[in-house]
């Protein structure tokens, strides 16, 4: 039985991205700002994966969740994987949403670029809209994009280059891929699900990468189903 759900945003995003999904969830739910974003100011150049795991646990504690589900979008897949590996007794279920799950010895950088990312100041700047919208908002209306872009922020290079300690075992895992996802297209999504093991429940939604904005009801239905069984 889970006390609630913690939602973990992806790269260059903040808790803002989950605003349309939160009211549709059956269990109590909170959206965490990872360090350096929104309610958790920090020097992005120094933020580590350890800090992100600590932020998730702190958010759960503040909400009063002893055992909870984790939903991670995009780069949030790295944080929820590490959290569940370190604290399997706390996690009732995992839902990956177009999420990155680098294989052993890989980082998101080596996975996506073939090498770790190098930036002059240890931060990743916000993408120009000419790049960001095709990646993050290819199925959003102008109104949806105008609201969503308010939550797009710089990110920590350290997280993009982080290696996972291990992969969760004995926890129900669902991977949600999107047919029109640009950063994590269907073939890559299939690879990410395979990195999590053989017993992953794979689902698909006809949407782009930012499905929690374009089709929150469809995503909420999956999350609610998963958590009802946890």
Residue pairs with C-beta under 8 A, 6 or more apart in sequence:
1 67
1 92
1 230
2 27
2 65
2 67
2 68
2 69
2 92
2 93
2 227
2 230
3 27
3 28
3 63
3 64
3 65
3 66
3 67
3 68
4 27
4 28
4 29
4 30
4 60
4 63
4 64
4 65
4 68
4 69
5 25
5 27
5 28
5 29
5 30
5 68
5 69
5 70
5 71
5 223
5 227
6 29
6 30
6 31
6 32
6 56
6 59
6 60
6 63
6 65
6 68
6 69
6 70
6 71
7 15
7 18
7 21
7 22
7 29
7 30
7 31
7 32
7 71
7 72
7 73
8 32
8 34
8 56
8 70
8 71
8 72
8 73
8 76
8 79
8 80
9 15
9 16
9 17
9 18
9 31
9 32
9 33
9 34
9 37
9 73
9 74
9 76
10 17
10 72
10 73
10 74
10 75
10 76
10 77
10 98
10 99
11 74
11 75
11 108
11 124
11 155
11 159
11 160
12 124
12 126
12 127
12 132
12 152
12 153
12 154
12 155
13 37
13 73
13 74
13 151
13 152
13 153
14 33
14 34
14 37
14 38
14 151
14 153
15 31
15 32
15 33
15 37
15 38
15 39
15 151
16 38
16 148
16 150
16 151
17 31
17 73
17 148
17 151
17 210
17 212
17 213
18 31
18 212
19 31
20 212
20 213
20 216
21 212
21 216
21 219
21 220
21 223
22 29
22 31
24 216
24 217
24 220
24 224
25 220
25 223
25 224
25 227
26 224
26 227
26 228
27 69
27 224
27 227
28 63
28 65
30 59
30 60
30 62
30 63
30 65
32 55
32 56
32 59
33 39
33 40
33 55
34 40
34 47
34 51
34 52
34 55
34 76
34 79
34 159
35 42
35 44
35 47
35 51
35 52
35 55
35 156
36 42
36 43
36 44
36 47
36 153
36 154
36 155
36 156
37 153
38 153
40 55
42 51
44 122
44 123
44 154
44 155
44 156
44 157
45 121
45 122
45 123
45 156
45 157
45 158
46 122
46 158
47 156
47 158
47 159
48 156
48 158
48 159
48 162
49 78
49 79
49 82
49 158
49 159
49 162
52 78
52 79
52 82
52 159
53 79
53 82
53 83
53 86
56 70
56 79
56 80
56 83
57 83
57 87
57 90
60 68
60 90
66 90
67 89
67 90
67 91
67 92
68 90
68 91
68 92
69 91
69 92
69 93
69 94
69 95
69 223
69 226
69 227
69 230
70 80
70 83
70 84
70 91
70 93
70 94
70 95
71 80
71 94
71 95
71 97
71 223
72 78
72 79
72 80
72 81
72 94
72 95
72 96
72 97
72 99
73 97
73 98
73 99
73 212
74 97
74 98
74 99
74 100
74 183
74 184
74 209
75 99
75 100
75 108
75 155
75 159
75 160
76 97
76 99
77 96
77 99
77 100
77 101
77 192
78 100
78 101
78 102
78 108
78 159
78 162
78 164
79 159
80 94
80 96
80 99
81 94
81 101
81 164
81 167
81 168
81 196
82 162
82 164
82 165
83 91
84 91
84 94
84 168
84 171
85 164
85 165
85 166
85 167
85 168
86 165
88 168
88 169
88 170
88 171
91 168
91 171
92 171
92 172
92 227
92 230
93 171
93 172
93 173
93 174
93 226
93 227
93 229
93 230
94 168
94 171
94 172
94 173
94 174
95 173
95 174
95 175
95 176
95 222
95 223
95 226
96 173
96 174
96 175
96 176
96 192
96 193
96 196
97 176
97 211
97 212
97 219
98 176
98 177
98 178
98 181
98 183
98 184
98 189
98 209
98 211
99 175
99 184
99 192
100 108
100 111
100 112
100 184
100 192
101 164
101 167
101 192
101 193
101 195
101 196
102 108
102 110
102 111
102 163
102 164
102 195
103 111
103 195
104 164
105 163
106 163
107 116
107 160
107 161
107 162
107 163
108 159
108 160
108 161
108 162
109 115
109 116
109 117
109 160
109 161
110 116
116 160
116 161
117 124
117 157
117 160
117 161
118 157
119 157
122 156
122 157
122 158
123 154
123 155
123 156
123 157
124 154
124 155
124 156
124 157
124 160
125 154
126 132
126 152
126 153
126 154
127 135
127 152
129 149
132 149
132 152
133 140
133 145
133 149
134 182
135 182
135 183
135 209
136 148
136 152
136 183
136 208
136 209
136 210
137 144
137 145
137 148
137 149
137 208
137 210
138 180
138 182
138 208
138 209
139 180
139 207
139 208
139 210
139 214
140 148
140 208
140 210
140 213
140 214
144 213
144 214
147 213
148 210
148 213
167 195
167 196
167 197
168 196
169 197
172 201
172 226
172 229
172 230
173 196
173 197
173 199
173 200
173 201
174 200
174 201
174 202
174 203
174 222
174 226
175 189
175 192
175 193
175 196
175 200
175 201
175 202
175 203
176 203
176 204
176 205
176 211
176 219
176 222
177 184
177 186
177 189
177 190
177 193
177 202
177 203
177 204
177 205
178 184
178 189
178 204
178 205
178 206
178 207
178 208
178 209
178 211
179 186
179 204
179 205
179 206
179 207
180 206
180 207
180 208
181 189
181 207
181 208
181 209
182 208
182 209
183 209
184 192
184 209
186 204
190 202
193 200
193 202
194 200
201 226
203 222
205 211
205 215
205 218
205 219
205 222
206 215
207 214
207 215
207 218
208 214
211 218
211 219
212 219
